[in-house]
Amino acid sequence: MTAQPEHPADPRVPAVSHTINAIGDALTGADRARFYTEVLAAEADKVSFVMRRWWKVAMLQRAPGADQSRANATAGRSLISVDELLVDGTR
């Protein structure tokens, strides 16, 4: 017999910490290499800008279904027009 939790699991994606290592760990292959290249080459006053930009990419990569969504967009599948999106804001 297994116990079921009283409340469903939290559906939110855990945030990536705002550190160079955490952002790098959250990125995949080529993106990880580009991130480290940019952050290591950045002037001191630009490091936080580079980190913020790549943190957003890392968070988007963690979103549920992100890989499938990107594959669909690349293949031209399951697309909707901007007009459809504006008419039916429930999507």
N, C-alpha and C positions, 0 to 999 in steps of 0.2 A: 504494500500500500504506500502510495506517495502522497505527501502533503502538497496542497495547492496554496499559493500565496493568496492572502485576502485581497490584495490590491494588485492589479496588473503591473508588470515591469514598466519602468519609466521608458517611454518611447523616444525621448530626446537623445540626440547624439552627444556624447561627452565632448566637451571642448578640448581642443589642443592647447597645451600650456604655451604661454608666450615666451618660449626660450628657443634659442637656436637649435639645440639638440631635439627638443620635442617637435618642432616644426619639421626638421630634417627627417626624423623618424616617421612622421605621419605622411610624408610625401613618398611617391613611388619613383622608381628608376631614374628616368631622364629628368623629371621635375626635381628630384632630390639633388642631382648633380648640378642643375642650373641654379637652384637655391643656394647651395654651398658656394658655388662660383661667385654669385652676385653678392652674398653677404660677406664673404671674405675679401672681396675687392672694394666694398663700399667704404667711403670716407666715414669717420666716426659719427658725424651728424646725420648720415643717411642710413645707418644700420637699422634704426627703428622703422623707417619707411619700407625698406626691403622686407623686414620681418613681418610687418603688418600685411603687405601685399601677398606674401607667400603663405601667411597664416590663413588668409581667406581661401586660397587654393586648397590648402590642406583640409580645411573644414568642409569645403565642397566635395572633396574626394571621399570624405567619410559618410556623406549623406546616403541613407538607404536607397539602393537602386541607382546610384550615380553611374556605375559602370554600364549598366544596361541602358540607361538614358543616353549616355554618350555614344554607345554603340548604335542605338536607334537613330540618333541625330546624324551620325556619320553615314549610315546606310540609307537615310531618308525615310525611315519607317516611323510610324506613330507620331507624325508631326501634325500640329494644328497651326492655323494661320493666326496672326495677331488679331485680325478681325473676329475670329471665333473666340479667342481668349477674352477680348473686350466685351463681346456680347454675353458670353456665359462665364462670368467670373468665378464659377464654382470649381473650375479645373485647376 
